Amino acid sequence: MQSKMNIDTLSTDSKHLFEQLCTDKKLLEGWREVKRNRGTSGSDGQTIEAFEARLHEEIKRLRQELENWKYEPQPVRRVEIPKPEGAGVRLLGVPCIRDRVVQSAMKQLIEPILDPHFSKQSYGFRPGRNQQQAVEAAQKIVQSGKGYVVDIDLSKFFDRVNQDRLLNRLSRTIEDKRIIKLVAKTLRSGAMKDGVLIPTTEGTTQGSPLSPLLSNVVLDELDKEIEKRGLEHCRFADDCNIFVKTPKAAERIMKSISEFIEKKLKLAVNEAKSKVAASSLVKFLGMTIVDGTRAIARKSIRHAMNKVKELTPRGTYEKLETTIKRINSWYMGWSNYYSMTQYPSQLKAIEAHIRRRLRSRVVDQQKSERSLFNKLRKHGVSQSQASVAFTNIKRWALSHTAAVERAYTNRWFINVMNLQIRSDENHEHWFDIKKWIRLA
């Protein structure tokens, strides 16, 4: 083991990154990040819990294998995730726990060296940068008068990265060639699917700790080319928008930048999804810029409505509390992200849809018209209003009647959840139910 003084000296020397990697201290830092991110087992089947149970032995073994150059990354476990609206599948790779530890440690070492060289217009997978900053930057560009967007969609970007070009770009900044060699071994470790080893001669593993950083190394070349041409743009991962003043300029830039991407970067542009349009017609990170203001994109709203429908299926006698808990868990994250909209009515529309779906559930769970009538009367609805239960109105229409809305008010939903809170040990998140059950 190096002394503290030696390690501190090494930390300032990018030629000795490998020595820093081969320390218990750095590998344990990598482990802590892996544990924080959780995730499933890789192709070897080892879980996070199993690795932690033998943490001292596992870290010691990794360090020795690295020092002796006996470390060999295992093939990742191939996972296929369906894309929204049946648009094919997304190929993910799950590395083994030990490989995630090494990759996380490497990322911590090289990210501080690489990140300062990246473009200021790149916002994805970078310390201190996020989606909201990217959307706000796009908004400012549109407000400056550049209301037309060159929206470039890269086809299967992570699967098609040219590994040789990536390693070459990486070696221009990372002086320690042993780290470059280790990254190369990681990229080419292969993937396991149904017991069959698939070679990985191109691409980076989407789902590995290193992949986001490596994607920025590749696409920083695109950022620099766009900036060299004097154009304004915003990029988050492989989602890149270029902003110009006229449709004619946008068409010209689409053609020339597409040629650069395909001929120089060796990547593919998805012509079906790439387009030139006014900013109000372009979705960027789920948002769109309408008349210079931020709004949730129509497609994102549609996906949210479908998600609410999925979380509140028909024909179930599941407890309402259970359904609300599931909705609340999803809506907390969704609304926190989309709170960047400058049209609050968009969020209110989703919230109203949630409440109506739940009221419809209550109506549907009544065994007869008389049962529904009695329920409405029990909740303080007048006899004349409650008589709506005996009409031929269907459940969805009934859920929006004055009788049902008066019986199952916003306050009623909160009271239901207050009962659940008393028996829920982890109940802090329940208080966010008030986000979508607004009190008058």
C-alpha positions in Angstrom: 0.0 0.0 0.0 1.3 3.5 -0.8 1.7 6.0 2.0 -0.8 8.9 2.2 1.9 11.3 0.9 2.5 9.1 -2.1 -1.2 8.8 -3.0 -1.6 12.6 -2.7 1.3 13.1 -5.0 -0.1 10.6 -7.5 -3.5 12.3 -7.5 -2.0 15.4 -9.2 -0.3 13.3 -11.9 -2.6 12.1 -14.7 0.2 9.7 -15.8 -0.2 7.6 -12.7 -4.0 7.1 -12.7 -3.6 3.3 -12.8 -1.7 3.3 -9.5 -4.6 5.3 -7.9 -7.1 2.8 -9.3 -5.1 -0.1 -7.7 -5.8 0.9 -4.1 -8.4 -0.3 -1.6 -9.4 3.3 -1.0 -10.4 4.0 -4.6 -12.0 0.6 -5.2 -14.1 1.1 -2.0 -15.2 4.5 -3.3 -16.3 2.7 -6.5 -18.1 0.2 -4.4 -20.0 2.8 -2.5 -21.3 4.4 -5.7 -22.4 0.9 -7.0 -24.2 0.3 -3.7 -25.9 3.7 -3.9 -27.2 3.0 -7.4 -28.4 -0.5 -6.6 -29.3 -2.6 -9.7 -29.5 -6.3 -10.5 -26.9 -8.9 -10.9 -24.8 -9.3 -14.0 -24.0 -12.4 -16.0 -22.3 -14.2 -13.1 -25.4 -13.9 -10.9 -23.7 -12.2 -8.0 -25.9 -9.8 -6.1 -25.0 -6.6 -4.3 -25.8 -8.3 -1.0 -23.5 -11.2 -1.8 -20.7 -8.9 -2.9 -21.0 -6.8 0.3 -21.0 -10.0 2.5 -17.5 -10.6 1.2 -16.5 -7.0 0.7 -13.0 -7.2 2.1 -12.1 -10.3 0.1 -13.7 -9.0 -3.1 -11.9 -5.6 -3.0 -8.5 -7.3 -2.2 -9.0 -9.7 -5.1 -9.9 -6.9 -7.5 -6.8 -4.9 -6.4 -4.5 -7.9 -6.9 -5.9 -8.8 -10.3 -5.6 -5.2 -11.5 -2.0 -4.9 -10.2 -1.0 -8.2 -11.9 -3.0 -7.5 -15.1 -5.1 -10.6 -14.5 -8.3 -8.7 -14.3 -10.7 -9.6 -17.1 -14.1 -7.8 -17.3 -17.0 -10.3 -17.7 -19.5 -10.2 -20.5 -22.5 -8.0 -19.6 -26.0 -9.4 -19.2 -28.0 -8.3 -22.2 -31.4 -6.9 -21.4 -34.0 -5.7 -23.9 -36.4 -2.9 -22.8 -39.4 -2.1 -25.0 -39.5 1.5 -26.3 -42.7 3.5 -25.8 -45.5 3.0 -28.3 -44.0 -0.2 -29.7 -41.0 1.6 -31.3 -38.7 -1.5 -31.0 -36.4 -2.3 -28.1 -33.6 -0.6 -26.3 -30.5 -2.8 -25.7 -29.1 -2.5 -22.2 -26.2 -4.3 -20.6 -25.8 -5.1 -16.9 -22.2 -5.6 -15.9 -21.2 -7.8 -13.0 -21.0 -6.1 -9.6 -17.1 -6.4 -9.5 -16.9 -4.8 -13.0 -19.2 -2.0 -11.9 -16.9 -1.3 -9.0 -13.9 -1.0 -11.3 -15.8 1.2 -13.8 -17.1 3.4 -11.1 -13.7 3.9 -9.7 -12.2 4.6 -13.1 -15.0 7.2 -13.8 -14.2 9.0 -10.5 -10.6 9.2 -11.6 -11.0 10.4 -15.2 -14.1 12.5 -15.1 -12.4 15.4 -13.3 -9.8 15.4 -16.1 -12.2 15.1 -19.0 -15.2 17.2 -17.9 -13.4 20.7 -18.1 -12.7 20.1 -21.8 -16.4 19.4 -22.7 -18.5 22.0 -24.3 -20.6 24.4 -22.2 -23.6 23.5 -24.3 -23.4 19.9 -23.2 -25.7 19.1 -20.2 -26.1 15.4 -19.9 -24.3 13.2 -17.4 -22.1 15.9 -16.1 -21.5 17.1 -12.5 -23.7 20.1 -11.6 -25.7 20.0 -14.9 -29.2 18.7 -15.5 -32.2 18.6 -17.8 -33.7 21.8 -16.5 -30.6 23.8 -17.3 -30.6 22.4 -20.8 -34.2 23.3 -21.4 -33.7 26.8 -19.9 -30.7 27.3 -22.2 -32.7 26.3 -25.2 -35.4 28.7 -24.1 -33.0 31.6 -24.0 -31.7 30.9 -27.5 -35.3 30.8 -28.9 -36.1 34.0 -27.1 -33.0 35.6 -28.8 -34.8 35.2 -32.1 -33.6 31.7 -33.2 -37.0 30.0 -33.3 -36.2 27.2 -35.8 -34.7 24.0 -34.6 -32.5 21.4 -36.3 -33.6 18.3 -34.3 -31.1 15.5 -34.9 -31.9 12.0 -33.7 -29.0 9.6 -33.7 -30.0 6.0 -34.5 -29.0 3.5 -31.8 -26.2 5.8 -30.7 -24.8 3.7 -27.8 -24.8 0.5 -30.0 -22.9 2.2 -32.9 -20.1 4.1 -31.2 -16.9 3.5 -33.1 -14.6 2.1 -30.4 -11.3 2.9 -32.1 -12.3 6.6 -32.5 -13.5 6.7 -28.9 -10.3 5.3 -27.5 -8.2 7.7 -29.7 -10.2 10.7 -28.4 -9.8 9.5 -24.9 -6.0 9.1 -25.2 -5.7 12.7 -26.2 -6.6 13.8 -22.6 -5.9 10.7 -20.5 -2.1 10.3 -20.4 -2.0 7.0 -18.6 -2.2 4.4 -21.4 -3.0 1.6 -18.9 -6.3 3.3 -18.2 -7.0 3.4 -22.0 -6.2 -0.3 -22.2 -8.5 -1.1 -19.4 -11.3 0.9 -21.0 -10.7 -1.0 -24.2 -11.0 -4.3 -22.4 -14.2 -3.1 -20.8 -15.7 -2.1 -24.2 -14.8 -5.4 -25.8 -15.9 -7.7 -23.0 -18.9 -9.0 -24.9 -22.5 -9.6 -23.9 -24.4 -12.7 -22.8 -27.9 -13.4 -24.0 -29.7 -16.7 -23.5 -26.3 -18.3 -22.7 -24.7 -17.2 -25.9 -21.7 -14.8 -26.0 -22.1 -11.9 -28.3 -19.0 -10.0 -29.3 -19.0 -6.2 -28.7 -16.8 -4.8 -31.4 -18.7 -1.5 -31.6 -20.7 0.6 -29.2 -20.7 1.2 -25.5 -22.7 -0.6 -22.9 -25.8 1.4 -22.2 -26.4 0.8 -18.5 -22.7 0.6 -17.4 -21.2 3.3 -15.0 -18.6 4.4 -17.7 -21.0 4.6 -20.6 -22.5 8.1 -20.0 -19.0 9.7 -19.6 -17.7 7.9 -22.7 -20.8 9.1 -24.7 -19.8 12.7 -23.9 -16.2 12.0 -25.1 -17.7 10.9 -28.5 -20.2 13.6 -28.9 -18.0 16.4 -27.7 -16.5 16.3 -31.1 -20.0 17.1 -32.5 -20.3 20.0 -30.0 -16.9 21.4 -31.1 -17.9 21.1 -34.8 -21.2 23.0 -34.3 -19.4 25.7 -32.3 -16.7 26.0 -34.9 -19.5 26.9 -37.4 -20.7 29.7 -35.1 -24.0 28.0 -34.3 -25.9 27.8 -31.1 -27.1 24.5 -29.7 -28.0 22.4 -26.7 -27.2 18.8 -26.2 -28.2 16.3 -23.5 -26.6 12.9 -24.1 -27.5 12.0 -27.7 -30.4 14.5 -27.9 -29.0 17.5 -29.8 -30.9 20.6 -31.0 -29.4 23.4 -33.1 -31.2 26.8 -33.2 -31.3 29.1 -36.2 -33.4 32.1 -37.5 -34.9 30.7 -40.7 -36.2 27.4 -42.1 -33.8 27.7 -45.1 -30.8 27.9 -42.8 -32.1 25.0 -40.7 -32.4 22.8 -43.8 -28.9 23.6 -44.9 -27.4 22.9 -41.5 -29.4 19.6 -41.2 -27.8 18.3 -44.3 -24.2 19.4 -43.5 -24.2 18.3 -39.9 -25.8 14.9 -40.8 -22.9 14.4 -43.3 -20.4 15.2 -40.5 -22.0 12.8 -38.1 -22.1 9.9 -40.6 -18.8 10.4 -42.4 -16.6 11.7 -39.6 -18.1 10.3 -36.4 -19.2 7.0 -38.1 -22.6 7.3 -36.5 -26.1 7.0 -38.1 -28.7 9.7 -38.2 -32.3 8.5 -37.9 -33.9 10.4 -40.8 -37.4 9.4 -39.9 -37.1 11.1 -36.4 -34.8 13.9 -37.3 -36.5 17.1 -38.5 -36.5 20.8 -39.0 -39.3 22.7 -37.4 -40.4 25.7 -35.3 -39.4 25.3 -31.7 -43.0 24.8 -30.7 -43.1 21.6 -32.7 -39.9 20.1 -31.3 -39.7 18.0 -28.2 -36.5 18.4 -26.2 -36.2 16.4 -23.0 -40.0 16.0 -22.8 -40.5 19.8 -23.1 -41.1 22.3 -25.9 -40.6 26.0 -26.2 -43.9 27.7 -27.1 -43.8 31.5 -27.8 -40.6 31.7 -25.8 -42.0 29.8 -22.7 -41.5 26.3 -21.4 -44.3 23.8 -21.8 -44.7 20.1 -21.4 -44.6 18.5 -24.9 -47.9 17.0 -26.1 -46.3 13.6 -26.4 -45.2 13.7 -22.8 -48.7 14.7 -21.7 -50.1 11.7 -23.7 -47.6 9.3 -22.1 -48.6 10.6 -18.6 -52.3 10.1 -19.3 -51.6 6.6 -20.5 -49.5 6.0 -17.4 -52.4 7.1 -15.1 -54.7 4.7 -17.0 -52.2 1.9 -16.5 -52.0 2.6 -12.8 -55.8 2.6 -12.4 -57.0 -0.4 -14.4 -60.7 -1.3 -14.7 -62.3 -4.4 -13.2 -60.2 -4.6 -10.1 -61.1 -4.7 -6.4 -57.7 -3.6 -5.2 -57.9 -1.4 -2.2 -58.1 2.3 -3.1 -55.2 3.0 -0.7 -52.9 0.6 -2.6 -53.8 2.3 -5.9 -53.2 5.7 -4.5 -49.9 4.7 -3.1 -48.7 3.4 -6.5 -49.9 6.6 -8.3 -48.3 8.8 -5.7 -45.0 7.1 -6.1 -45.0 7.7 -9.8 -46.4 11.2 -9.7 -43.9 12.5 -7.2 -41.1 11.9 -9.7 -43.0 12.9 -12.8 -44.4 16.2 -11.4 -41.0 17.1 -9.8 -39.4 16.9 -13.3 -42.1 18.6 -15.3 -42.6 21.4 -12.7 -40.3 23.3 -15.0 -43.3 24.0 -17.2 -44.5 27.6 -17.3 -48.1 26.4 -17.9 -49.4 25.2 -14.5 -52.7 24.2 -16.2 -50.8 21.2 -17.7 -50.1 19.7 -14.3 -53.6 20.5 -13.2 -55.0 18.6 -16.1 -53.0 15.5 -15.2 -54.1 15.8 -11.5 -57.8 16.1 -12.5 -57.4 13.0 -14.7 -56.0 11.1 -11.7 -58.9 12.1 -9.5 -61.5 11.2 -12.1 -59.9 7.8 -12.7 -60.1 7.1 -8.9 -63.7 8.3 -8.7 -64.5 6.0 -11.7 -62.9 3.1 -9.8 -65.1 3.8 -6.8 -68.2 3.8 -9.0 -67.1 0.6 -10.8 -66.6 -1.3 -7.5 -70.3 -0.9 -6.5 -72.2 -4.1 -7.0 -75.5 -2.4 -8.0 -77.1 0.9 -8.8 -78.7 0.7 -5.3 -75.3 0.2 -3.7 -74.0 3.3 -5.5 -77.0 5.3 -4.5 -76.5 4.3 -0.8 -72.8 5.2 -1.0 -73.6 8.6 -2.3 -76.2 9.2 0.3 -73.8 8.0 3.0 -71.3 10.7 1.8 -73.8 13.5 2.2 -75.2 13.7 -1.3 -78.9 14.7 -1.5 -81.5 12.1 -2.6 -82.2 13.9 -5.8 -78.6 14.2 -6.8 -77.8 10.6 -5.7 -80.6 9.4 -8.0 -78.1 9.7 -10.9 -77.0 6.2 -9.9 -80.3 4.9 -11.4 -79.7 6.4 -14.8 -78.1 4.7 -17.8 -75.0 6.8 -17.5 -71.8 4.7 -17.8 -69.1 4.7 -15.1 -66.8 7.2 -16.8 -69.5 9.7 -17.2 -70.8 9.1 -13.7 -67.3 9.8 -12.3 -67.7 13.4 -13.5 -71.2 14.1 -12.2 -71.8 16.6 -9.3 -73.1 13.7 -7.1 -69.9 11.6 -7.3 -67.6 14.6 -7.1 -69.4 15.9 -4.0 -69.3 12.4 -2.4 -65.6 11.9 -3.1 -64.0 15.3 -2.7 -60.4 16.1 -2.6 -60.7 16.2 1.2 -62.1 12.7 1.2 -59.0 11.4 -0.6 -56.7 13.0 2.0 -58.7 11.5 4.8 -58.4 8.1 3.3 -54.6 8.5 3.1 -54.4 9.8 6.7 -55.8 6.4 7.8 -53.1 4.7 5.8 -50.3 6.9 7.1 -50.9 5.7 10.7 -50.1 2.1 9.6 -47.3 3.0 7.2 -43.8 3.0 8.7 -42.3 4.9 5.7 -45.1 7.4 5.3 -43.2 10.6 4.6 -43.9 10.4 0.8 -47.6 10.3 1.5 -47.7 13.9 2.3 -47.0 14.7 -1.4 -50.5 13.4 -2.2 -51.5 17.0 -1.7 -49.7 17.7 -5.0 -52.4 16.1 -7.0 -55.3 16.4 -4.5 -55.7 20.1 -4.3 -57.8 21.5 -1.6 -60.3 24.2 -2.4 
